[in-house]
Amino acid sequence: MAIVSAEKFIQAARENGYAVGGFNTNNLEWTQAILRAAEAKKAPVLIQTSMGAAKYMGGYQVARNLIANLVDSMGITVPVAIHLDHGHYEDALACIDAGYTSIMFDGSHLSIEENLEKAKEVVALAHAKGISVEAEVGTIGGEEDGIVGKGELAPIEDAVAMVETGIDFLAAGIGNIHGPYPANWEGLDLDHLKKLTDALPGFPIVLHGGSGIPDDQIKEAIRLGVAKVNVNTEGQIAFANATREFARAYDANEAEYDAKKLFDPRKFLAPGVKAVQVAVEERIDVFGSANKA
């Protein structure tokens, strides 16, 4: 199946009561880990780059080509969408030109009027090239590449208006945040999610800030209409913890590890990369998308 746009497999998830994972990547090893997990679980997947991650990787064209080349060289058979996560208007257009197969235009920091206007423009340009489009109303709490929100609940009327622009799936705040969840977090507002999905019957909703939400709440959100769940922080924490553990073992056994040339970055980073794959596979199981490719 290889590289595709995302609207068909996300709509299939919405219709059949599961969700597809949108997993953010940061480099070659991270991308390999996500692809290995998706292939092992036979799950469709979106590999996402934030604006900052793409810049770190060398730009949108480099990021797109890296993902596409790995899909080919690794013999990946499951559907993979190359997705821009939280892109400003100019970045959405740049990713359309670069060959991404799915775009999130995030105009949530704009007035609703400008957000809707620019979403329509992005939809027209993206759909002309067979590229799926995600957009956002309200804001998601936390911070991601300079986009900061208070996490208010997405207004229902704004959500309906955004869907009418022709987007393929909608990100809407329901109490979720980016980054680690604080101890005083009150949980998802599932009642508000129910109001959203009642107003948008059958339309796929995207849950951002999926890392750290209790599994029972994620599963209930999927039952209520979430068809895509974004995961970034969870992979980063898994990578950091495994790398720190390896580094501590290295410090305790320096001579032995040096003799084995474990200072080689391919070996030094391997435990962290494996931890990312394990984390992605575990999320796929929770989302119910295993064996849905």
C-alpha positions as CSV (number, residue, x, y, z in Angstrom):
1,M,0.0,0.0,0.0
2,A,2.9,2.3,0.9
3,I,2.4,6.1,0.9
4,V,-1.1,7.5,0.6
5,S,-3.2,10.4,1.7
6,A,-5.0,9.8,5.0
7,E,-8.7,10.5,4.5
8,K,-9.8,7.0,3.5
9,F,-8.1,5.1,6.3
10,I,-9.2,7.7,8.9
11,Q,-12.8,7.6,7.6
12,A,-12.6,3.8,7.8
13,A,-11.5,4.1,11.4
14,R,-14.4,6.5,12.2
15,E,-16.9,4.1,10.7
16,N,-15.5,1.0,12.4
17,G,-14.8,2.3,15.9
18,Y,-11.1,2.5,16.1
19,A,-8.4,5.2,15.7
20,V,-5.3,5.6,13.7
21,G,-2.1,6.9,15.4
22,G,-0.4,10.0,14.2
23,F,3.1,9.6,15.4
24,N,5.6,12.5,15.3
25,T,9.1,11.8,14.1
26,N,12.3,13.7,14.7
27,N,15.0,11.9,12.7
28,L,15.8,8.8,10.6
29,E,16.0,6.4,13.6
30,W,12.6,7.7,14.9
31,T,11.0,7.2,11.5
32,Q,12.4,3.7,11.3
33,A,11.0,2.8,14.7
34,I,7.5,4.1,13.8
35,L,7.5,2.2,10.5
36,R,8.7,-1.0,12.1
37,A,5.9,-0.8,14.7
38,A,3.2,-0.1,12.1
39,E,4.4,-3.0,9.9
40,A,4.6,-5.4,12.9
41,K,1.1,-4.5,13.9
42,K,-0.2,-4.3,10.3
43,A,-1.7,-0.9,11.1
44,P,-2.2,2.2,9.0
45,V,-0.2,5.2,10.3
46,L,0.5,8.8,9.9
47,I,4.2,9.9,10.3
48,Q,4.1,13.5,11.3
49,T,6.6,16.3,11.4
50,S,6.0,19.5,13.3
51,M,7.3,22.7,11.9
52,G,10.2,22.6,14.3
53,A,11.1,18.9,13.7
54,A,11.1,19.4,9.9
55,K,13.5,22.3,10.3
56,Y,15.7,20.2,12.6
57,M,15.7,17.4,10.0
58,G,16.8,19.8,7.2
59,G,13.5,21.1,5.8
60,Y,10.2,19.8,4.5
61,Q,11.6,18.3,1.3
62,V,14.3,16.4,3.3
63,A,11.8,15.2,5.8
64,R,9.3,14.1,3.1
65,N,12.0,12.3,1.1
66,L,13.5,10.6,4.2
67,I,10.1,9.1,5.1
68,A,9.3,8.1,1.6
69,N,12.7,6.5,1.0
70,L,12.5,4.5,4.2
71,V,9.0,3.3,3.3
72,D,10.5,2.0,0.1
73,S,13.8,0.6,1.4
74,M,12.2,-1.1,4.4
75,G,9.5,-2.8,2.2
76,I,6.7,-1.3,4.2
77,T,3.3,-2.6,3.1
78,V,0.9,-0.8,5.4
79,P,-0.7,2.6,4.4
80,V,1.6,5.5,5.5
81,A,0.6,9.1,5.2
82,I,3.3,11.8,5.5
83,H,1.6,14.5,7.6
84,L,2.4,18.1,8.6
85,D,1.4,18.6,12.3
86,H,0.3,22.1,13.4
87,G,1.4,23.9,10.3
88,H,0.9,27.6,9.8
89,Y,-0.6,28.7,6.5
90,E,2.7,29.2,4.7
91,D,4.1,25.9,6.1
92,A,0.9,24.1,4.9
93,L,1.5,25.5,1.4
94,A,5.2,24.5,1.5
95,C,4.3,21.0,2.5
96,I,1.8,20.7,-0.4
97,D,4.6,21.7,-2.7
98,A,7.1,19.3,-1.0
99,G,4.9,16.3,-1.6
100,Y,3.4,15.6,1.8
101,T,0.3,13.5,1.5
102,S,-1.6,15.0,4.4
103,I,-1.6,18.5,5.9
104,M,-2.7,20.0,9.2
105,F,-3.4,23.7,8.8
106,D,-3.5,25.1,12.3
107,G,-5.2,28.5,12.2
108,S,-6.5,28.3,15.7
109,H,-4.4,31.3,16.7
110,L,-6.3,33.4,14.2
111,S,-9.8,34.8,14.3
112,I,-12.4,32.2,13.4
113,E,-13.1,34.2,10.2
114,E,-9.5,34.1,9.0
115,N,-9.1,30.5,10.2
116,L,-12.0,29.5,8.0
117,E,-10.9,31.6,5.0
118,K,-7.4,30.2,5.0
119,A,-8.7,26.6,5.6
120,K,-10.8,26.9,2.4
121,E,-7.7,28.0,0.5
122,V,-5.6,25.1,1.9
123,V,-8.3,22.6,1.1
124,A,-8.6,23.7,-2.5
125,L,-4.9,23.5,-3.1
126,A,-4.4,20.2,-1.2
127,H,-7.4,18.4,-2.6
128,A,-6.3,19.3,-6.2
129,K,-3.3,17.2,-5.5
130,G,-5.0,14.4,-3.6
131,I,-3.7,15.5,-0.2
132,S,-5.9,15.2,2.9
133,V,-6.4,18.1,5.2
134,E,-6.8,18.5,9.0
135,A,-7.7,21.8,10.6
136,E,-8.4,23.0,14.1
137,V,-10.9,25.1,16.0
138,G,-10.5,26.2,19.5
139,T,-7.1,25.6,20.9
140,I,-5.2,22.7,22.4
141,G,-3.5,23.4,25.7
142,G,0.2,23.4,26.1
143,E,2.8,24.5,23.6
144,E,4.0,23.1,20.3
145,D,6.4,25.0,18.0
146,G,5.3,28.4,19.3
147,I,1.6,27.7,19.1
148,V,0.3,28.1,22.7
149,G,-3.3,27.6,23.7
150,K,-5.4,27.7,26.9
151,G,-7.2,24.5,26.0
152,E,-10.7,25.9,25.9
153,L,-13.5,23.7,24.6
154,A,-14.0,24.1,20.8
155,P,-17.2,26.0,20.1
156,I,-19.7,23.7,18.3
157,E,-20.7,26.3,15.8
158,D,-17.1,26.9,14.8
159,A,-16.5,23.2,14.4
160,V,-19.5,22.8,12.1
161,A,-18.3,25.8,10.0
162,M,-14.8,24.4,9.7
163,V,-16.1,21.0,8.5
164,E,-18.1,22.9,5.9
165,T,-14.8,24.2,4.4
166,G,-14.2,20.7,3.0
167,I,-11.5,19.4,5.4
168,D,-11.2,15.7,5.9
169,F,-10.8,15.5,9.7
170,L,-11.1,18.0,12.6
171,A,-8.9,18.7,15.6
172,A,-11.1,20.3,18.4
173,G,-10.2,21.0,22.0
174,I,-12.0,18.8,24.5
175,G,-9.7,19.5,27.6
176,N,-6.6,17.9,26.1
177,I,-3.2,19.5,26.2
178,H,0.2,19.0,24.5
179,G,3.1,17.7,26.6
180,P,3.0,16.0,30.0
181,Y,-0.3,16.2,31.8
182,P,-0.2,18.0,35.2
183,A,-1.3,16.3,38.3
184,N,-4.4,18.6,38.6
185,W,-5.6,17.9,35.0
186,E,-9.3,17.2,35.2
187,G,-9.5,14.8,32.2
188,L,-11.2,14.9,28.8
189,D,-14.5,16.6,28.6
190,L,-16.3,13.6,27.0
191,D,-19.7,15.3,27.3
192,H,-18.4,18.1,25.0
193,L,-17.0,15.5,22.6
194,K,-20.4,13.9,22.4
195,K,-21.9,17.3,21.5
196,L,-19.3,17.7,18.8
197,T,-20.0,14.3,17.2
198,D,-23.7,14.8,17.5
199,A,-23.3,18.0,15.5
200,L,-21.0,16.3,13.0
201,P,-22.4,12.8,12.6
202,G,-19.8,10.4,11.1
203,F,-17.1,13.0,10.8
204,P,-13.6,12.0,12.1
205,I,-12.4,13.9,15.1
206,V,-8.7,14.2,16.0
207,L,-7.4,13.9,19.6
208,H,-4.2,15.9,20.0
209,G,-2.1,15.5,23.1
210,G,-2.7,11.8,23.2
211,S,0.4,11.1,25.3
212,G,-0.5,10.6,28.9
213,I,-4.3,10.4,28.6
214,P,-5.5,7.4,30.5
215,D,-6.3,4.5,28.2
216,D,-9.9,4.3,29.4
217,Q,-10.5,7.9,28.4
218,I,-8.9,7.4,25.0
219,K,-11.0,4.3,24.3
220,E,-14.2,6.2,25.3
221,A,-13.2,9.1,23.1
222,I,-12.7,6.7,20.2
223,R,-16.1,5.2,20.9
224,L,-17.6,8.7,20.7
225,G,-16.0,9.6,17.4
226,V,-12.3,10.2,17.6
227,A,-10.6,8.5,14.6
228,K,-7.0,9.9,14.9
229,V,-4.9,10.2,18.0
230,N,-1.6,12.2,18.0
231,V,1.4,10.9,20.0
232,N,4.6,12.8,20.4
233,T,5.6,13.3,24.0
234,E,5.2,9.6,24.9
235,G,7.8,8.6,22.3
236,Q,10.2,11.3,23.5
237,I,9.9,10.2,27.1
238,A,10.4,6.5,26.2
239,F,13.5,7.4,24.1
240,A,14.9,9.6,26.9
241,N,14.4,7.1,29.6
242,A,16.0,4.2,27.7
243,T,18.9,6.4,26.6
244,R,19.5,7.6,30.2
245,E,19.4,4.0,31.5
246,F,22.0,2.9,28.9
247,A,24.2,5.9,29.7
248,R,24.1,5.0,33.4
249,A,25.1,1.5,32.6
250,Y,27.9,2.8,30.4
251,D,29.2,5.0,33.2
252,A,29.3,1.9,35.5
253,N,31.0,-0.3,32.9
254,E,33.0,2.2,30.9
255,A,36.0,-0.1,30.0
256,E,33.8,-3.0,29.0
257,Y,31.4,-0.8,26.9
258,D,34.4,1.0,25.2
259,A,35.9,-2.4,24.3
260,K,32.6,-3.3,22.6
261,K,32.6,0.1,20.8
262,L,29.2,1.0,22.3
263,F,30.2,4.6,21.9
264,D,29.1,4.1,18.2
265,P,26.0,6.2,17.9
266,R,24.2,3.3,16.1
267,K,24.7,1.2,19.3
268,F,24.4,4.0,21.8
269,L,21.0,5.2,20.5
270,A,19.7,1.7,19.8
271,P,17.9,1.2,23.2
272,G,16.1,4.5,22.8
273,V,15.0,3.7,19.3
274,K,13.7,0.3,20.4
275,A,11.8,2.0,23.2
276,V,10.1,4.3,20.7
277,Q,9.0,1.2,18.6
278,V,7.6,-0.5,21.7
279,A,5.7,2.7,22.7
280,V,4.2,3.0,19.2
281,E,3.2,-0.7,19.1
282,E,1.5,-0.3,22.6
283,R,-0.4,2.8,21.4
284,I,-1.6,1.0,18.3
285,D,-3.0,-1.7,20.4
286,V,-4.9,0.8,22.6
287,F,-6.2,2.6,19.6
288,G,-7.5,-0.6,18.1
289,S,-5.8,-0.1,14.7
290,A,-3.7,-3.3,14.7
291,N,-4.5,-5.5,11.7
292,K,-6.5,-2.7,10.1
293,A,-4.1,-2.1,7.2
